[in-house]
Amino acid sequence: MESESVTTPFGRRPMSLAMLLKQRRGEATAAGTTRNKWRLFRSVCEARAGLDVTDRALTVLDALLSFYPEDELSSERGLVVFPSNMQLSLRARGMAAATLRRHLAVLVEAGLISRKDSPNGKRYIRRNREGGIGEAYGFSLAPLLARAAEIEAIAARIAADRQVLRGMKERLTICRRDIAKLVAAAIEEAIPGDWERISSTFQVLLQRIPKAATLESIAPILEELETIRLEIINALELQEKIQIESTNESQIERHIQNSNPESTAESEPGLETGQEWNRDPQPRAAPERREPGMAGKDGEGSRAIVRTNAGKLKSFPLGMILQACPDIVDYGPGGTIASWRDLMMAAVVVRSMLGVSPSAYEEAASVMGPETAATVMACILQRAGHINSAGGYLRDLTQRAERSEFALGPMLMALLRTKDRFSDGPAHRPEMGTDLVQAASR
């Protein structure tokens, strides 16, 4: 254990309150504290920026530690080393005496070592009768051991910050590459967008990146670059959705053109009360029927079953549908609906507006038939304020139609009755979110 007496500097070096506090803190080492000196030195090297010491000062500290005879620094043993200037200079890679003194002062100022000067300023030891060290004068490593936990914490924090900074630089590099290539692709493919503004903003941000990047300087730049990348990706995804929608609408348009013009009867059929409908005076040609286990030429037997189920769903006069669902008229070509073709084109627009996926609508058209699917979309639009998910609602009706549990007549009649009751006053306005499904299942 080191002496608790105050050691004042030899010669002309003045004493200060800061030196006294550093000495007392260096002596306040908990009993039993030990550290491997080379592992502790590695922590000091890691925490160099936080301790405000130079690399040359660390070279001198390395030399001082080499004079300590044990690998373990312990508060139970003496922590004073007393090398001569010549030996210390040799172990400090031949450092000049003046440079050596300057870096020793840096270590003392950083609170890593302290001076324990002898009466004449020399470094030496006095041995006791048993041959052990009685008194030693030189440089004490006690402050280094006393601050071991603090130094290790600083080293861990700096290592973690360095790892975060490395990851942030990698993200910055990837973000720069993504933006440059996405903008180039957008310009090359003539995708609409303000790409000139995005490119100029991107170049301005690149000029703000410092050569010696830190967490504080690079974090806001990375955030802005990621925002620009997200903006570009959203623009490209929107363009992709528009192209997909255009492709689907073209497919539905071809389906409408190829559909049988006589498939929609203009005479109003009788309304059913069960699952079976009354037949039309002039029934349509029965759709192709196949056994459920048989496959057609294309190997898809299930499509034959779908066409059979679609044939069971009767169509209604267009005027009756527009009377029950007047909101669909605004989405027709020119704001009017004069034919089934106009109704199906309006249904495509409504499908996109309500967020119904193209696959859900195509499945409904395949199962119910294009006219019935368009009529169902008109009904959903009419009660859109009471339906949470139009896509899920349409899929549910499609599944019911596949099981022959769906009927369009009760759904239209429910809307007509609701319209009549609502015209009497707002107090009679019903909740139709589930009523349509119940009516359609009758």
Buried (B, 14 or more C-beta within 10 A) or exposed (E): EBEEEEBEBBEEEEEEEEBEEBBEBBBEBEEEBBBEBEEBBEBBBBBBEBBEBBEBBBBBBBBBBBBBEEEEBBBEBBBBBBBEEEEBBEBBEEBEEEBBEBBBEBBBBBBBBBBBBBEEEEBEBEEEEEEEEEBBBBBBBBBBBBBBEBBBBBBEEBEEEEEEBEEBBEBBEEBBEBBEEBBEEBEEEEBEBEBEEBBEBBEEBBEEBEEEBEEEEBBEBBEBBBEBBEBBEEBBEEBEEEEEBEEBBEEBBEBBEEBEEEBBBEEEBEBBEEEEBEEBEEEBEEBEEBEEEEEEEEEEBEBBBBBBBBBBBBBBBBEBBBEBBBBBBEBBEEEEBEBBBBBBBBBBBBBBEBEBBBEBBBBBBBBBBBBBBBBBBBBBBBBBEBBEEBBEBBBBBBBBBBEEEBBBBBBBBBBBBBBEEEEEEEEEEEEBEEBBBEBBBB
